[in-house]
Amino acid sequence: MKVYTREEVNKFRDTFANLNYRKHAVELGRKDFSFFDVPQDRNPALECFALVLAGKKDDSYVIGVSSQVETAFRPLWAFHEYVEVVEPGADNKLKCVDALKQELGVARIVLESQIHFPKYISARTKFFENLVNYALGKPGMYDKETIREFRESLDHLVSLV
């Protein structure tokens, strides 16, 4: 994963703020982080996308979550990016499936009822199906290891159903 400079991250954050994207400060799973709601048209090819720009551990970051993601699910989508990339640093990211497992643990707790958790699993499964296809259609943008990690996360979600 690309390691962004503090200046690159700050420029992106300023752009989101100047575009009046709503910023959320969140505490989930004993982690404090923030994210922006980003219009889906910023990446129409990937439904319900999330994006993260981060530097090394304890450096600047910005997370964005598509406005197409159900509002109640957005903090969990952002939590995944925070745990996978920001917390360990973009130069030493956690495996996607390990971040997913932490995310699902938090999702079980914060979603109001057992009815919402299966809906969340379904939404994440669809996202990872789309992500695998998206990554396969972007040769050179995603390496084989990254695509393998996406598939491993998808397989984990499918195994829960």
C-alpha positions, 0 to 999 in steps of 0.5 A, a space after each residue: 500500500 502506498 505510504 502518503 506524506 503528511 502533506 498529501 494526506 492533509 491536502 486530501 482532507 482539506 479537499 474533502 472539507 472544502 467540498 463540504 463532505 460531512 466529517 464524523 468523529 467516532 469511538 468504536 471498539 476503544 478506538 477513536 478515529 474520523 471519516 468523511 461521507 464521500 459521494 458515490 460518484 467519486 468512484 462510480 465503478 466500485 459500489 459502496 467504496 471506502 478509501 484511506 490515505 495514511 502515512 506511517 504509524 501515528 501519522 496523518 490519515 484520511 478515511 472516506 466512506 461512500 454515501 451509498 453505504 447505509 448510514 448505520 454501517 458507515 462507521 464500521 466500514 471506516 473502522 475496518 480501514 482504520 484498523 487495517 491501514 491507519 493504526 499499524 501504518 500504511 507501510 505495515 498494514 494488517 491483513 484485510 481478513 484480520 481487520 474484517 474479523 475485528 470489524 465484525 466483532 464490533 459490529 455484533 456489539 454496536 448493531 442494535 439487534 440481531 436483525 441488523 447484523 445479518 443485513 450487515 454481513 450481507 452488505 459486506 459480502 456484496 462489497 467484497 464480491 464487488 471489490 474482487 471484481 473491481 480489483 481484477 479489472 484494474 491490472 497494475 493497480 492491485 497486486 496478486 497478494 492484495 486480491 488474494 486478501 480481498 478474496 480471503 475476506 470474502 470467503 470468511 464472510 461467506 462462511 458466516 452465512 
